[in-house]
Amino acid sequence: MILTADYHTHTPYSHGKNTVLENAVAAKEKGLQQLGITDHGFNHLLFGLKRRNLCDIRAEITEAEKITGVKVLLGMESNLTSLGGDTEMKKSDLEHFDIYLCGIHEVLKYKSLSDMYRIFIKNYSAYKFGIKPSDKVVANTTRALVNAVKNNPIDIITHINFKSYCNLVEVAKCCADYGTYIEINTKKRHVSAEELNEMAATGVRFVIDSDAHSADRVGDTKIAEELLSQAEIPLTQIDNIDGRLPKFRLAAYKAEKL
């Protein structure tokens, strides 16, 4: 298994250590064709990307592409902010981005206090105290993720079920229907081999991403390789390995709508 692209990396524009160029150089050294620069979303209260910096990031991306020859995509790891599936990515923001990631994170500005309680506090409490989440917590998280996929041209759901709990099969079914990828994250152990098999059975497609916060981890596949050695999914269901590149929803949306 050879990684073709890494679509989830961070820079100092949010919570990363290395620059766009340094990440791109690392990608070139790993033989990657494409790299995603996907800093944390606008509503992250500690490490959120700022809209005013988008032009600067784009300029750095253009320069990094010239120097390395790696195709660099400007993206954002947006945050799920409501049970209705909202993220902080507005329609007016979409024109600035090449790739659209979404996940559940801590320390956010949610759409309402009720959304914060039901998405963050209930999930994080179960994680923090090591207790089984209630059926209602799982149902609410599932509902929020499904609504997000249905209502937004999201390309990749990041580290699903990390510090949060959903019905993985139901979310995977929705992702398969709408053409959203589920990430196999190599920074966080967020699903088991059995859970990966259950999601794969829905026909959903996967990508492997490093979630690198430093250039030395760009292109890392260690956790994914360990997980896949225990699972039974065909490697042909992973679209950013062995020379393959994914077909992303945002690009199709922009070509049609913008």
Secondary structure, 3 states (H helix, E strand, C coil): CCECEEEEECCCCCCCCCCHHHHHHHHHHCCCCEEEEEEECCCECCCCCCHHHHHHHHHHHHHHHHHHCCEEEEEEEEEECCCCCCECCCHHHHHHCCEEEEECCCCECCCCHHHHHHHHHHHHHHHHHCCCCCHHHHHHHHHHHHHHHHHCCCCEECCCCCCCCCCHHHHHHHHHHHCCEEEEECCCCCCCHHHHHHHHCCCCCEEEECCECCHHHCCCCHHHHHHHHHCCCCHHHECCECCCCCCCHHHHHHHHHC
